Structure formats: structure tokens, C-alpha cells
Amino acid sequence: MVNRVRFDAAICRLSCLLLAAATFSVPATAQSVLPQEEIPSADQLFENKAKWSTLKCRVDTKRPSFDFSLEYVAAYTVNIRLSEIRVRDKLTAYVRVKPAGSAPVLLGEDFEISPPPPQIKGQLVPKGLLEPKDVKVSLGGSIALGEGSYGVELLLLDQKGRSFYKRWNLDVGARPSGVVPSRLKRLEVAAIPSPSWDSKLDTSRPCVAILLDATAPRPSATQLRPWDVTFLLNTLPAMMTRLAPRSVRVVAFNLDQQAEVFRSEHFDAAGLSELGIALPNLQLATVPYQALERGSRFKFLSNLIQEQVSSPCQPESLVILGPRLGWNEAAPEAIMDAIKPGNSRVFYFEYYGFQEFPDPTGPYESGCVGFRSGSGFGFPIQEIPCDLPYPDAPDALEHFVRGLHGTVFHVHTPTNFGVSVQTMLEQMGLTGKEGESAKARGIQ
């Protein structure tokens, strides 16, 4: 009986490895709207190739969902067996989106089939155990949509002239109640670029300082979790677009190392690109011995906050954005009393990124059973353990911000984040609805 259990466990481990190895993703260039001069030839390709499909593959479509860019995003995923194509082959995907009663919008994206990862080459899976017919290549794209109905066509082409065609319909309903307004008009179509911001500022608006918490929830982590990086890089530009401040300072910090990992006194689009490089490459395996002193993390945080609120352009709002911490110690009163925030309002967007929500636009559901990875771009649900201590208790930063009489938003879903941003804008007097509380909406 014992041998049988061990044998089954070994099969399970190998099966899981094969499942992970049997599909690998292909990098793509950014999907973009086609230039006007390329549209006639692309339309002609649709007319010539849409009648039959000669490239064998499977396309899965994802209905529009509200994501952390604060827009509705629809996605598609293409799975092709490696026996159908070769490594280094190039494929082109054209997407033609027709809003109801309007002219179609055409988008294009290029893919190159990269070599399979090591486990498919036999370094982790015994050689010969996986045949080309067993290995699938996965590629895909996303589009942002305003409210309305759309017809979508996908045309995938390879170097041999083979093609695959699929058509489907999409409906985007009204935005969730209380969420910040969309940047897209009704029946408007937009490509999904890498996280970006147009750097537009408004001299009539107040200064803002944003602190990005790049502290791993688990002290043993050597890097930030991918979904925490995704959250920071998507929510920051979405928030900046709505704030449009006179000027903005952005500082990313790590409380365990008690160090700044990024700083920009006048944050702009170039700064966002630099941040996108800094966060995924942040190494957390070592900390300075000074960081082990009792209370040192709170001293670092208090000095950082005091610096922001004492700057020449005193920020109307100090925003802290990041994943929930794995420790919940409250700061000593002496440290809290030393901070003088002045007229700056403090907001903390505390991201609960480890919980699972079957409906990405639905209400919070208690229970730690997993996490919806990515940010609405068609990624699957990843089941991971929820082993952080006291999941419903305030973390250390929440204690800290409440001690400064600040506002704390518990962010569980994109909808929840969008409502929280709207509430912050109202409390800042930037929407003409000053005084409407987040607590009344049940999001604090």
C-alpha cells in the first residue's frame, strides 16, 4: 500500500511537469492599430483567406473583463502544436473589430516561435517522452473596448501562406457602479500596449507624491511575485491618468532592505519604463544588518513620508500603493508622533493579490483559495496557497496610515480598485463630489 502511494505521487509529479512543459508561450511585439495605408491590403487578406483555414490550431476567446488598467479588455489565445510549425517561424495575427454601426478597426501583431524551454528539450523531462505532437505553442493578444457590441475577426498567417480564421461577437456592458470614468468612448476600440502613461499634467491641480511598496509579502522571497509587479505597473499609470497632477514624485521602496529601489522627482513616461525594468529585477535575497534592528523599518518609513510631505511642492495627497505585507506590527507611538503630515492627505491602496475571485467584476468573497494571475489579459487562474499570517488583520502599513488619520482601501479586484480611485478623487475635490465616503460603498 505504501509503495502504491509513492508510485502514484511520482506519477502525479511527472504528470504536472508534463502539463507545464506541454505548452509554452511565444513572445510578441506590441499589438497596434494598423496605419491607414496598410488597411486595404489587410482587408484584402481577410477577403482571400477567410473562406478556409489551412493552419491547424485552436483559438480560445475570453469575454471582456474589467482589469487593473480600469478598462474592459477582451482577449484571445491561439494554441498550435509544434508539429505544425517550426522554431524561429514567424506568424502574423490580424484582428478586425467592427463596432455596431461603425467602421471596423484593424490591429496587427507579429510573433516569432522561440525555442522550447529546457524542460521540453529533455533537461527536466526524459528525452523522447514528449513528441512534437504533444507540445503546444501558445500565443495571443488583447483589445480594450468601450461600451457596446462588436464583431471580431481573427486572421492568423504563417510564412508558408497558411492561415486560420475565426469570427466571434462581444458585448461590453456598462461600467461597474462608482468606478472612475473610462478613457474610451462608447464603441471605441484601442490596442493594449505595455503599461504606459501619456505624461499629461494639469497646472491647475495639486502636487502628488506616490510611494510604491516593493516589499515582498513573504520575508523569504528573493524577488517580487509576478502578479505584484503587474499590479504596480498597471495601476500606477491608470491612477496617474485620472489624477493628472501639477507634478508627481514617485518613489519605490523596500521595507525589508530599508532602501529606495527607484526615484523620480518629476515622473513621466520614461520614468515608467525605467520602473518597469527595476521592479522585476529587484533582488531581495540579502538585507543589510542595520535593517535587523528593532523598529528600523518604521524609522525608514517615517523618514520617507516626512520627506515627501515637507517638499517645496507639498503634495495635496500622498498615495501608498502595494501588496499587503506579511507582518502586522504597529509602529511605536514616538515614531508616529514625530511625523507631521501637514495638509497632505494620506491614502493606502492595499492589494490582496493572493485571493481568488471567480467573477473579476464581482464583490469580494472571503477565503484564500488562489489568485487570478495577470490583469485581465486572458491568463488562467493559478491556484496557490494562501499562507500569509492573519489574512483579515491590518498589516503594518495599514496600522501606520490609520495612525496618520489616512484612508485605507482594501483592493481585491479591478472593480474594487476603480471605485477606490474614484473615492480618492472625490475626497480630493477633483470630481465635484467631495464628501462621499468609501465606507458607504463597503470598500474600506
N, C-alpha and C positions, 0 to 999 in steps of 0.2 A: 504493500500500500504506500509506503514511504517512497519507494522507487518510482511508483506511478506518478505521485505528486511532483517529484523533482523533474520527471520526464516531461510532464505537461507544462511545468513552469518554463523549462528550456524551450519547448515549442512556442510558448507564448512570447518569450523574449525574442526568438528568431522571427516569429510572425510580425511582431511590432516593428522590428528592424526592417523586414522586407517591405512592410506597408509604407514606412517612411522613405525607404530607398526607391520604391517603385514609381514615385512621382517626384520630379524636381522642377523648380520654377525657372523661367527664362527671363533675363533682364531685358528691358525695353527702353527705347528712347521715350521722351515725354510725348504723350498724346496731345495733338494740337489741331486747331481748326485749319482746314486747308486754305491756302491762298486762293484768291479769286481766279487766277489764271490756271490753276490745277483742277478746278471743279469740273469743267467739261469732260476732260479725259477720265476723271474718276467716275462721273455719271455714265460714261460710255462703257467702262468696265462693269458696272452694275448691270447694264442692259445686256452685255455679252455673256457674262458669267453666271447671272442669277438663275438661269434656266436649268442648270445641272451642277452637281458637286462631284468633283473628281479627286478631291483630297479627303481621305478618311480621318475624321476626328469627331469629337463630341463637344458641344457647346452648352454650358450651363449659364443661365441668366439669373440675375439677382434683382428682385424688385427694389424700387427706390427706397432708401432708408435715410433717416436724418443722422448725420455724422458730426464729428467734432469740428469740422470746418463751418458748421452751422448752416449747411445747405443739404438739400436732398440729393443723394448720389445713387445712380444705378450702375451695375457692374456686370461684366460677362467674363467667363473663364473658358478657355479652349484647352482641351486635353488631346494630345496626339501621341500615338505610340512611336517609340524610337525606331521601329521597323519601317515607318512611313517616311521619315526624314533622316538627314544625316547631321552630325555635329558640324557646326560652322555654317549650316544653311541659313539663309535669311528669309524671313517672311514679312509680309506687309498686311496690316489689317486696316480696312476702311470701314468706317461706321457712318451711316447716313440716317440722321434723326429728323423726322418730319413732325413738327408741332401741328396740332389740329388747326386747319385753316391757314397755315403759314408755309413759307418756303422752307425746304429742307436745309439742314446744316450738315456739312461733311467734315469728318475728322479722320486723321490718319496716324498710324503708329507703326514703327519698324521694330522687328525682333530679330535677334541672332541666337541660334541654338548653341549654347555654350556646352563644354564637355560635362558629362555627368559628374556628380560629386564622388568623393573617394569610395563611399560605401557601395556604390553601383559598379565601380571598377574592380571590385573584389578585395579591397583592402579591409573592409569590415564584413562583407558578405562573401562566403566561399565562392571562388571563381567558378563560373558556369552555372551557378544556382539561379541567376536571373538572366534570362534571354532578352534580346532587344524587344521582342513582342510583349514582354512583361513590364517594360519600363515606359512610363508615360511622361511626356513633357507638358508642363502647364504654363500657359501664358494668358494674359487678359488685359482688360482696360476698364476705365470708369468714365462716367459723364455726370456733370451736375445739371439739374433741371429745375426750372421754376414750376409753379403750379400749373396743371393742365394735363392733356392727353397727348401721347406721342406714338408714332410708329417708328420702329428701329430696325435697320437692316445692317447686317454684318457681312462683309466680304473678305475672306482670308485668301491670300495668294502666296504661292511659293516660287522658287527660282525656276522650276520646271514648267511653269504655266498652269499648274493645277490650282483648283480653287474650291472653296467651301462657302456656301451661302446659307444664311438663316435670317428670318424675319420674326419679330415679336412686337407686342404692344405694351406700353407702360402708362400708368396713371399716377400722377402726383397730386395728392390732396392738399388741403390747407395745412399751414404750419401749426405745430402744437401751440396751444394757448399760452400766452405770456412770454413766448420766445422772441428774441430780438428779430427785427425785420430782415428779410432776405435781401441779398445784393442782386438777386436775379428777378427780373420781371416775369409776369405770367407768360408761359410758353417760350421762355428763353432757355437756350442751350449753351453750356460752357464746358470747355475741357477741364480736366483735373490735373493741374501741374503739381510739381513738388511744392511743399509748403512755401508760400510766397506772400509778400506784402508790398503794396504799391508805394509805401512810404509817405502817403499823403498826410499832412499835418494841418491843423487849423489854429491860426494865431489867436482866435477868439476863445479858445478852450484852455483849460488849465494844464499845468505840467503833471506828468505821471511818472512814477517810478515803479518798476516791476522787478520783483525778486523771484527767480526760478529756483525752486528747491531740487537740486540734483543729488539728493541723498537717497541711497538705496533703502527700501523698506527693511531688508534683511542685512544686519551688520556683516555677515559672512560673504555677501555678494562681491564679486570682483568687477562687475560692470552694471550699469543701469539696465533694467529689463527693457526689451524692445518696445513693449506697449507703453511704458512710461515715457520713453523718448518720443514715440509717436504722439502721445497726448500733448507733451510740451510743445512740440514743433507744429502741431496743428491748431491748438487752442490759442497760442500766443498771437499769430497773425490774425486769427478770427476776432480776438479781443481788440487788437490794435486798430483794425478797420472800423470797429464800432466806436472806440474811444476817440480816434483822430485827435490826439492831444497837441498842445502847442510844442512840446518837446517831450521826449521819453528817454529815460535811462533804464537799461536792462542789465541786471547782474545775476549770473547763475552761480550758485554756491553749493558746497557740500559740507554738511554739518559734522559728519564723522571726521573728515580731514581738516575741518575748520579752515577752508580755503575757498577763494573765488576761482571758478573754472572758466568764467567768461565775463567780460565787462565791456559795455559800450555806453559812453556818455551821451551820444546822440544816435540812438538806434535807428537803423534804416534797413533797406532790403539786403545790402551787402552784409550787414551785421547778422541778419537772419541766416544767410548762407554759412557764415563762419560758425554760428551757433549749431547749425546742422552737422557740422564736422566735429565740433568739440564734444557734444554730448555723447554720441555713440562711442567715441574713442576714450572716454574718461576711464581711467584706471583706478580702482578702489581697493586694490589688494593690500596696500600699506597706508598707515596713518602715522603722523609724527607723534613722538612720545608726549609732547606737550598737550596733545589732544585728549590724552587719557586722564588728565587732571579733572577732578570733580567740579562740575559747574562750568567747565571751559566752553562747552557748546553754547550755553546760554549767554556767556560773555561775548563770544564771537557774534551771535545773532543780534544781541542788543547793540553792539558797536556798529554792525552793518545797518540796522534800522535807523539808529540815531544819525548816521552819516547821511542817509537818504533824506530824512525829514529836515536836516539842517543845511541842505544845499542851497545855493543862491536862488535857484528857481524852486522854491519849496513846493513839493508836489501836493496837489489837491487830494490825490489818492495814492496810497502805497499798496500795491497788489502783490500778494504772495501766491504763487501757483506751483503745485507739485503733488506727487503721490503721497498718500498717507504714510506717516512714519511708523516704524516698528517699535517705538518706545513712547511712553506716555507720562513721563516725569514732568512735573510742574516746576517752573523757574522759581528760584528764591525771591522773596519779596524785595530784598535790597536791589537786585538786578532790575526788577520791574519798575521800582520807584525811580531808578536813575534815568529811565527813558522819558524823554519829553517830546511826544509826537506833535505838539503844537496844534495847528489846524488841519493836519493831514489825517484823512480817514484811512483806516487800515482794513483791507479785505483779504481773506484767505480762501482760495479755491482748493479744497482738499479732495484729491482724486482717489476714489476707491476703485482702483483698476483691477482688482482681483476677483470681482464678483460677477456672476452670470445673470444676464437678463434676456430671456427668450425673445421678448419684443423690445428692439432697441429704442422704440419711442414710448414704451410703456412706463408705468410707475415703478418705483423702487420695490424690489422684492427681497426680503431678508433671507439670509442663508448664503454661505460661502461654498459654492459648488464649482466655480470655474471662472472663466474670463472670456469675453468676446474680443478676440485679438483684432489689431488694426484699427481702422477708424471709418468703417463703413465702405471699404473698398472690395468687398466680396471675400474677405478672408474667412476661414472656417472658425468655429468655436474651438478653443483649446481648453480641455479640462485640466486644471492644475489644482493642487491642494491649497486650501485657504488656511495657512498655518501661522498667520500673524497674530500676536497676542491681543486679546481683548478687542475684537473687531468692531464692537459698538461703543467702546470707550473713547474719549477725546485723546488725540495724540499730543505730543509735546508742543507742537506748533499751535494747535488749537487752544491749548491752555494759555500759551503765550499771547496770542492775538486777542483772546477774550479778556486777558488781563489788561490789555491796552484799550478796552472797550470797542474793539473792532468787530467786524461782521465775518462770520464763518459760513461758507457754502459747502455742503457735502455733495460732491459731484459723483454721480453714479452712472449717468447716461448722457449722451449728447443733448437730449431734450432738457434734462436737468441742468446741464451747463448753460444752454441757451437762455433758460429762464433766469438763471443766476446772474448772467451778464446783463440782462435787461433790468433786473432789480438793482444791480450796482449802478447802472446808468441813471436810473430814476432817483436813487439816493444821492447821486452827484448833481442832480438837477439838469441832466443833459437830455431828458426826454419830455420835460414838461409835466411829469407825474411824480414829483418829489413827495415822498412820504409813504408810498405804497410798500408795504413791508414784504420781505421774502417769507417771513414766518407765516403770513396769511395764506401763502401758496403751499405751505408744507414742505419747503425745500431747505430749511435750516436745521 
